Amino acid sequence: MHLPSTCGSPEHSLNRRAFLGGVGGFAGGVAGLDALGNPLLAGQLEKRHKRVILLWMAGGLSQFESWDPKPGRRTGGPFRAIQTSVPGYRMSELMPMMASRVHKSAVIRSFSSPNTGHTGGSVFALMSGDRQDTGNLRTPSLGCLLGRELSQPGMPEHVSFWNATWPFSGGDKQLDFALDLGARYEAINIAGKLAPDGIQLPASLTDDDHRAREALREQLAARFQERRGSNPTVASHGGSYQRVRGIMDIAGLFDISREPPRTRERYGHSLFGQQALVARRLIEAGVPFVRLTDGWWDSHGENFEIHASKVPTLDRVMSALLEDLEQRGLLQDTLVVTFAEMGRTPQINGQRGRDHWGACWSVTLTGCGIKPGVVHGSTNADGTAVATDRVTAAQFFATIFQAVGIDHQKEYTSADGRPVRLTPYNTEPVRAVLA
């Protein structure tokens, strides 16, 4: 949709500099944040900065009940497949909204990974691209790398929402780990709510008082740093304080009551939908990477009942997010990814469930840098193996990097001084899905 730059009305005169002065620059507090509810805002912004939203299906969404159904086969289950907006491609009947707009996305049905667990070394490996080239050296996760590469001044680099409690200890560290990049790029985890705790000042403390205290802390910290050279731990400690101050200054971005009722209704009343709306507000303001974790998809029992309940919510929220981004002119610079730690088994167990499966399952890409309407790869008739165009985690991550304009072979230096590329040497992205 083309939006005119101005029509002479005062409400349409907001420009990028004024917006960033009130939102992204932190100097003006949260003044002007209500403007995020105005779809004309996006028409005023220059689309130079890339962003990524990752929809993480925690526990493992079944490809059979979503992107790669096998109706009528022994592995297929009870749901029908319906025709989509891409000729010849059929999806589960549980996703009619995405089926009608999948011609604007790319679906990869042949993703394959050795991981079949929720925790442990294989998940660490998956989240850094299933690397085999770094020996015992752990490398940062995808989200932390994207947060660093796409970072914007004055914005948190990496925000992560959880709509369900991760049932294992240290869940955030299972999926996101900055390691040598530094604490600045670790996720700000927001679990079971729409905003982080502690971002509002107590009534007894004014903003001026808080800034005066921060100025004193910075003065004392600078003296402390002078005696310790360029100690990275000390510098990271100081950076954490600045990060908190920055989050406080954009607190209004987490308030979806500033959105029009019609927009809020589009996303629905689920926590996942409300968090998706906050994610859109964050990336619109310049946050480069947001992960939305939707759980819990681990359907070892009653797989079909679980998916009949959860997939329609995913369908509604994903469709609403993509349509909202598109209407605001943001989708061309925002990459939306669906991913998980695994898929589900073709075999249906004795509890009418599907177990852990990594050999072949489905992921999607929409928006920035992606060729719309591509359905890449396939599985065999029963979904038990990749039939064509197998895609590894390294290739998938390389595709994500390339889509948002990052050289996937770019090098950074590990803590022990080794040059490490964003993806293994000679990795090729899936060019069939790149625009």
C-alpha positions in Angstrom: 0.0 0.0 0.0 1.4 3.4 -1.0 1.1 6.1 1.7 1.4 9.8 0.7 4.2 11.7 2.5 1.8 14.4 3.6 -1.7 15.7 3.0 -1.4 18.9 4.9 -3.1 17.7 8.0 -1.2 18.4 11.3 -1.7 14.8 12.4 0.2 13.6 9.4 3.2 15.9 9.9 5.2 13.5 12.1 8.7 12.9 10.7 11.4 10.3 11.5 13.6 12.8 13.4 10.7 13.9 15.7 9.7 10.3 16.2 13.2 9.0 17.1 13.8 12.0 19.3 10.8 11.0 21.5 11.2 7.2 21.2 14.6 6.0 19.9 16.9 8.7 21.3 15.7 8.4 24.9 16.2 12.1 25.3 12.5 12.9 25.2 11.2 10.2 27.5 8.1 8.5 26.1 6.5 11.6 24.5 4.9 10.9 21.2 4.6 7.1 21.8 0.9 7.2 21.0 1.9 7.9 17.5 2.7 4.2 17.1 -1.0 3.7 16.9 -1.1 5.7 13.7 -0.4 3.5 10.6 0.7 6.6 8.7 3.8 6.7 10.9 5.4 3.9 9.0 5.0 5.8 5.7 7.2 8.6 7.2 10.0 6.3 8.4 13.0 5.6 6.1 13.2 1.9 5.6 16.9 1.5 6.0 17.1 -0.5 9.2 16.4 -4.3 9.1 14.7 -6.2 11.9 13.8 -9.8 12.7 10.9 -11.3 14.6 11.3 -15.0 15.4 8.1 -16.9 16.2 9.5 -19.8 18.3 7.1 -22.8 18.7 8.5 -24.1 22.0 8.3 -27.9 22.3 8.0 -28.5 18.6 5.0 -27.7 16.4 3.9 -30.7 14.3 4.6 -30.2 10.6 1.7 -32.6 9.9 -0.8 -30.3 11.6 0.5 -27.2 10.0 2.7 -26.7 6.9 3.2 -30.3 5.6 0.0 -32.4 6.1 -0.3 -35.9 4.9 -4.0 -36.7 4.8 -5.0 -40.2 4.1 -1.6 -41.6 5.0 -1.0 -43.8 8.0 1.0 -40.9 9.5 -1.5 -38.2 8.5 -3.9 -37.8 11.4 -7.5 -36.7 11.3 -7.2 -33.2 9.8 -7.8 -32.3 6.1 -5.4 -30.5 3.9 -6.8 -27.3 2.2 -5.8 -25.5 -1.0 -3.7 -22.4 -0.4 -3.0 -19.2 -2.3 0.0 -21.0 -3.9 -1.2 -23.2 -6.7 -0.6 -26.9 -5.9 0.4 -26.3 -2.3 -1.9 -27.5 0.5 -1.7 -26.8 4.2 -3.6 -28.1 7.3 -7.2 -27.0 7.6 -6.3 -25.6 11.0 -4.5 -22.7 9.3 -7.1 -21.1 6.9 -5.9 -17.6 7.4 -2.3 -18.3 6.6 -3.4 -20.6 3.8 -5.0 -17.6 2.2 -1.9 -15.4 2.4 1.0 -18.0 2.1 1.7 -16.6 -1.4 3.4 -13.8 0.5 5.7 -16.2 2.5 8.3 -18.8 1.8 7.8 -22.3 3.3 10.7 -24.7 3.7 9.4 -28.3 4.2 12.7 -30.0 4.2 14.5 -28.6 7.2 16.6 -31.2 9.0 18.6 -31.2 12.2 20.1 -33.9 14.5 18.5 -32.3 17.5 15.6 -34.1 19.1 15.7 -32.6 22.6 14.5 -29.5 24.5 17.8 -29.0 26.5 21.4 -29.8 26.4 24.3 -29.7 23.9 22.2 -30.6 20.9 19.9 -27.6 21.5 23.0 -25.3 22.0 24.3 -26.6 18.7 21.0 -26.0 16.9 20.7 -22.4 18.1 24.1 -21.6 16.8 23.6 -23.4 13.5 24.5 -27.0 14.1 28.2 -26.1 13.6 30.8 -28.8 13.1 33.7 -26.5 12.4 34.6 -25.0 15.8 35.5 -28.0 17.8 34.7 -27.5 21.5 34.3 -23.8 21.1 30.7 -22.7 21.6 29.5 -19.9 19.4 26.7 -17.3 20.0 23.1 -18.1 19.2 21.2 -16.7 16.2 19.3 -14.1 18.1 22.3 -12.6 19.9 24.2 -12.4 16.6 21.3 -10.7 14.8 20.9 -8.3 17.8 24.6 -7.3 17.4 24.7 -7.0 13.6 21.4 -5.0 13.4 21.8 -2.9 16.5 20.6 0.7 16.5 21.8 3.4 18.9 19.7 3.9 22.0 17.6 0.7 21.5 17.8 -2.7 23.3 19.3 -5.2 20.9 17.4 -8.3 21.9 14.0 -8.8 23.5 12.4 -12.2 24.2 8.8 -12.9 25.1 7.6 -16.1 26.7 3.8 -16.8 26.9 4.5 -20.0 28.9 6.9 -21.1 31.5 9.8 -23.2 30.1 9.5 -26.5 32.0 13.3 -26.9 32.3 15.7 -24.8 34.3 17.7 -22.1 32.5 15.3 -22.0 29.5 16.5 -18.6 28.3 20.0 -19.8 28.2 19.0 -22.9 26.2 17.8 -20.7 23.4 19.9 -17.5 23.6 23.5 -17.1 24.6 25.7 -14.2 23.7 29.0 -15.7 25.1 31.9 -13.7 23.7 29.7 -11.0 22.3 29.1 -9.7 25.8 26.1 -9.3 28.1 24.8 -6.4 26.1 23.4 -8.8 23.5 21.8 -11.3 25.9 18.0 -11.4 25.7 15.8 -9.2 27.9 13.4 -12.0 28.9 9.8 -11.1 29.5 7.8 -14.2 30.7 4.1 -14.4 31.2 3.5 -10.6 30.8 3.8 -7.8 28.3 6.6 -5.7 29.9 9.7 -6.3 32.0 9.5 -5.7 35.7 10.9 -2.5 37.3 10.7 -0.2 34.4 8.5 2.4 36.2 10.0 4.7 38.8 8.5 4.5 42.3 6.2 7.4 43.2 8.8 8.7 45.7 11.5 9.2 43.0 11.3 11.7 40.2 12.9 11.3 36.8 15.3 14.1 37.5 16.3 12.5 40.8 16.9 9.2 39.1 19.0 10.8 36.4 21.0 12.6 39.0 21.8 9.4 40.7 22.7 7.8 37.4 25.1 10.7 36.7 26.8 10.2 40.1 27.1 6.4 39.5 28.7 7.1 36.1 31.2 9.5 37.6 32.2 6.9 40.3 32.3 4.1 37.7 34.6 6.1 35.4 37.1 6.6 38.3 36.8 2.9 39.0 37.4 2.0 35.3 40.5 4.3 35.0 42.4 2.2 37.5 41.5 -1.0 35.7 42.2 -0.2 32.0 39.9 -1.7 29.5 38.5 -4.4 31.7 35.5 -5.9 29.7 33.7 -7.1 32.9 33.7 -3.6 34.3 32.6 -2.1 31.0 29.8 -4.7 30.7 28.6 -3.8 34.2 28.4 -0.1 33.3 26.6 -1.0 30.1 24.0 -2.9 32.0 23.0 0.2 33.9 22.7 2.1 30.7 20.5 -0.6 29.2 18.1 -0.5 32.1 17.8 3.3 31.8 17.1 2.9 28.1 14.4 0.3 28.8 12.8 2.7 31.3 12.8 5.5 28.7 10.8 3.3 26.2 8.4 1.9 28.8 5.5 3.2 26.8 6.3 0.8 23.9 5.1 -2.1 26.1 1.7 -0.5 26.6 -0.8 -1.9 24.0 -3.6 0.2 25.4 -2.2 3.0 23.2 -3.1 0.9 20.2 -6.6 1.4 18.6 -9.2 -1.2 19.7 -9.5 -2.5 16.2 -5.8 -3.3 16.1 -5.8 -5.0 19.5 -8.8 -7.1 18.4 -7.0 -8.2 15.2 -4.3 -9.8 17.3 -6.8 -11.4 19.7 -6.9 -11.8 23.4 -4.3 -14.5 23.9 -1.1 -13.6 25.7 0.8 -14.7 22.5 -1.2 -12.3 20.4 -0.8 -9.4 22.8 3.0 -10.1 23.0 3.1 -10.1 19.2 1.5 -6.6 19.2 4.2 -5.4 21.6 6.8 -7.0 19.3 5.5 -5.0 16.4 5.7 -1.8 18.5 9.2 -2.6 19.5 10.5 -3.3 16.0 8.7 -0.2 14.7 10.7 1.9 17.1 14.0 0.3 16.1 14.6 -2.8 18.3 16.4 -5.2 15.8 15.5 -8.6 17.2 12.4 -9.9 19.0 11.6 -13.5 19.8 8.1 -14.6 20.6 8.0 -17.9 22.3 4.7 -19.8 22.1 4.4 -22.9 24.2 3.9 -25.6 24.9 3.8 -27.8 21.7 5.4 -31.0 23.2 2.5 -33.2 22.3 3.5 -36.7 23.3 -0.1 -37.4 24.2 -3.3 -36.1 22.6 -1.4 -34.4 19.8 -4.5 -33.7 17.8 -6.4 -32.1 20.6 -3.4 -29.9 21.5 -3.0 -28.8 17.9 -6.7 -28.3 17.3 -6.5 -25.9 20.3 -3.2 -24.1 19.6 -2.8 -24.0 15.8 -5.8 -21.7 15.2 -4.3 -19.2 17.6 -0.9 -19.3 15.8 -2.8 -18.9 12.5 -4.6 -15.8 13.8 -1.6 -14.2 15.5 0.8 -14.8 12.6 -1.7 -13.6 10.0 -2.4 -10.4 12.1 1.3 -9.7 12.6 2.2 -10.1 8.9 -0.8 -8.0 7.8 -0.1 -5.3 10.3 3.5 -5.1 9.3 2.6 -5.0 5.6 0.0 -2.3 6.0 2.5 -0.1 7.9 5.1 -0.5 5.3 7.4 -2.4 7.7 7.3 -5.9 6.2 9.8 -5.0 3.5 12.4 -4.4 6.2 11.3 -6.9 8.7 11.9 -10.6 8.4 9.4 -12.9 10.3 10.7 -16.4 10.9 8.9 -19.5 12.3 11.2 -22.0 14.0 11.4 -24.5 16.9 13.8 -26.9 18.4 12.3 -29.8 16.4 9.2 -31.2 14.7 7.0 -34.2 15.5 7.3 -37.8 14.6 5.4 -39.3 11.6 4.4 -42.2 13.9 1.4 -41.7 16.2 2.1 -43.3 19.5 -0.2 -45.2 21.8 -1.3 -42.0 23.6 -2.4 -40.4 20.3 0.7 -38.3 20.4 3.7 -37.5 18.3 7.2 -37.6 19.8 10.4 -35.7 19.1 11.6 -35.6 15.5 14.4 -33.8 13.8 14.9 -35.6 10.5 12.4 -33.5 8.4 10.1 -30.7 9.4 9.0 -27.2 8.3 10.1 -23.6 8.8 8.9 -20.4 7.2 10.3 -17.0 6.2 8.2 -13.9 5.4 9.2 -10.3 4.5 12.6 -8.7 4.2 14.7 -10.2 1.5 12.5 -13.2 0.8 10.9 -14.3 -2.5 7.2 -14.7 -1.8 5.2 -17.7 -2.8 8.1 -20.2 -2.7 7.5 -23.7 -1.3 11.0 -25.2 -1.1 11.8 -28.8 -0.5 9.5 -31.7 0.2 9.2 -34.8 2.3 8.1 -38.3 1.1 4.5 -39.5 1.0 4.5 -40.4 4.7 6.7 -37.5 5.9 9.4 -39.9 7.2 12.3 -38.5 5.2 13.4 -35.5 3.1 12.5 -36.2 -0.5 14.1 -33.1 -2.1 16.3 -30.1 -1.2 17.3 -30.9 2.4 18.1 -27.7 4.4 20.4 -27.7 7.4 20.4 -25.2 10.3 23.6 -23.6 8.9 22.0 -23.0 5.5 18.8 -21.7 7.2 20.8 -19.3 9.3 22.8 -18.2 6.3 19.6 -17.5 4.5 18.3 -15.4 7.4 21.5 -13.4 7.5 21.5 -12.8 3.8 17.8 -11.8 3.8 18.5 -8.9 6.2 21.7 -7.8 4.4 24.4 -9.4 6.6 27.3 -11.3 5.0 26.8 -14.8 6.4 30.5 -15.4 6.1 31.5 -12.3 8.1 34.1 -13.0 10.8 34.3 -12.0 14.4 36.9 -12.9 17.0 36.3 -15.4 19.7 37.6 -15.0 23.3 40.6 -17.1 22.5 41.5 -15.0 19.5 40.2 -17.3 16.8 38.4 -15.9 13.7 34.9 -17.4 13.6 32.5 -16.8 10.7 28.8 -16.3 11.3 28.1 -19.6 9.5 30.6 -22.3 8.7 33.0 -21.7 5.8 31.5 -22.4 2.4 27.9 -22.5 3.8 25.5 -21.5 1.1 22.1 -19.9 1.8 18.9 -21.3 0.3 18.9 -19.0 -2.7 15.6 -20.3 -4.0 13.8 -18.4 -1.2 15.9 -15.2 -1.4 14.5 -12.3 -3.4 
